[in-house]
Amino acid sequence: MSATLHTPRSTPLQIARDLAQTFSRSVVERDRKGGTPKAERDALRASGLLALSIPREFGGLNATWSQTFDVVREFARVDSSIAHVFGFHHLMLATVRLFGAPSQWQPWYELTARKNWFWGNALNPLDTRTIVKHHGSWREFSGKKSFCSGASDSQMLIASAVDEAAGGKLLIAAIPSGRTGITLHDDWHNMGQRQTDSGSATFERVRVEEGDLLLDPGPLSTPFACLRPLIAQLHFANICLGIAEGAFEEARQYTLNETRPWFKSTALDSRDDPYVLGHFGDFWVRLQGARLLLDNAAGELDRAWAKGAALGADQRGRVAVAIATAKVAASRDGLELCSKVFEVTGARATQASVGLDRHWRNLRTQSLHDPLDYKLHELGDWALNQRLPIPTFYS
């Protein structure tokens, strides 16, 4: 695949639309095969969008989170695996900004923008199998990590390990993906999100320098640092909504061009069938509600991000409520829509060549990242008791 050519006037969203149109030509076959979407990742590199969320003074495009997630959603409508790793890349960049010192993240931002680096994930705080050993001025990471989304074909990794000598403290580092001792395994063979490379990694006596560790201010140490899990949650919510929007549009086109009215229908064309119209009306309401909630949550996040170190715990908590609300809506309504599109498209739409099933599989897989039941518990505690969510890596 050759990179899409863009004029200087192209906006990031227009560049994403051009890329998504290209990605759409192969997405059904790639979804079937799985593996690393190398050509598509290289097209992202060439597009300049890997610098989307990086401030202009460090060579980036200076996008807000609202603008960044608009691009994520644009990709998710067609290829949710690409959307996942693209959004995770920007989440990793946010991680070094929120957890690290300016002397760390500023050079990393400049190098990322200049060299089109892709950042991958090997953090997964619930997987504690990677252990820290101390060696004077440096550390050693050894063990395994699961759910390492986007780690393959990346230049930098965010990795975590448990420091047993410090009472089980979680240490997080930004390290080159090709550093000696890191092995990224091709073992992601799940029913959905098949090209996110979310398999495992092995760390064998990986040297981690003091300057690699994100210690100042450190993980979840301030209200501003606690925006990191909220960015992740809003990323997932935008993937879910993007998938649902993509399923809606594909179902719409299929219904207009392929679906035949049921033999008992009084309509001569499926587009006039009352049941088909009822389903599309329901789809529309679900999408509109989720869009409004996500747009509101993104605006809340932008305002909190702009506060920087001055962000207070109360405002951070209200952002958490807005994002959790949007995520529940996008996940639940998206799953319902992606299942019911077959009610309007009919039996022929289940052919493998159509690929309409990928939307439900991808959304179902993505929605299980962390349980919605616990999001509803947090929202219920807020709605009833006015208690804001306690910051964790998932809330």
C-alpha positions, 0 to 999 in steps of 0.5 A: 500500500502506498501512502495517501498523498495530501495537500497542505490544506488537508485537515487531520480528519480529512486525512483520516477519511482518505486513509479509512477509504483505502483501509476499507478495501482490504478490511474484511480479508485482513480481519479474517487473517489477523496479524499485524497490519503492517502496510496500514501502520506504515500509511499512518506513519506517512500521514503524519497523524502519529503526531496528532496529539503532540503540541506544536512546539514539539513538532506535532499537530496540536490536536485537542482530545476531542479532535484526536477522538474524532479521528479514532472514530473515523477509523473505527467506522471501517477498521476498529483494529487500526482505530485501537492501535492508533488511539493507544499510540496517543494514550501512550504519549499521554502516559509519558506526559502525565506520569513523567518529567518534562525532561523525559516527555518533551524529547520523546515527543520531538522524536515521535513527531520527527521520526514517525514513531509508533508507541505500543502498550505493555503496561497492563497493571493487572498482570503482575508477572513482570518483576523488578530487580535492582542493580545500582543505578538501573533496574531489570524487568523480567517476566511476561505481559498480556494484552500488549496492544500495538506492541508489534511494529512499534518503536517505543513501549510503555511497560510496567513491572512490580517492585517487590522490594518496594512493597509491590509498587508498580514501576512504569517505564518508556523503553525502546521496543527493540531493546535486548531481552524484549520478545513480542509474541504473535499469539493474539487469536481472538474472535474480534479486534484481530489486528490489534496485536494484543498478544503477550510479551516476554521480558528477559533481564531487560535493562531499564535506566533511571531515565526510562522510569516515569517517576515524576510525578508518577502513576496516578499521583495527582488529579492531572495524572489521574486523567490517564485512565479516563483518556483510555476509557474515552478512547474505548467508548469512541471505538465502540461508537465508531464501530456502531456507526460503521455497522449502521452505514454498511447496513443502510447501504446493503438495505438500500441496494440488496435487501428484498422485502419479506413476502408478507410485506405490503411494501414493494421495496425494503426501504418502505417496509414498516419494520425495517423503518422501525429498526432504522429509527431505533438505530438512529436514536441509539447513535444520536444519544451516544454521540451527544454523550461522547461529545460532552465527555470529550469537552469535559476532558479537554477542559480538564486537560487544559488545567494541567497541574491545577486540575482538582480532584472534584473536576477530575471526578466529574470528568470520570462520571461523564466518560463512564456514562458515555462508555456504557451508552456507546457499548450497550447501544453499539452491541444492540445495533451491531446485532440487530443490523441483520434484522434489516439486511436479512440472511444474505448479509451473513455471507463471509464476503460481506463481513458485517459480522465483524462489527459485533465481534469487534465491539463485543471484544472491545467492550470486555476490556473492563466490565460495564457492571463496575462502571454502572456500580460507580455511576450508581454510587454517584447518582444515589450517594454523590460519591465520585469514582475513586481513581484507578487504572480503570476509572 
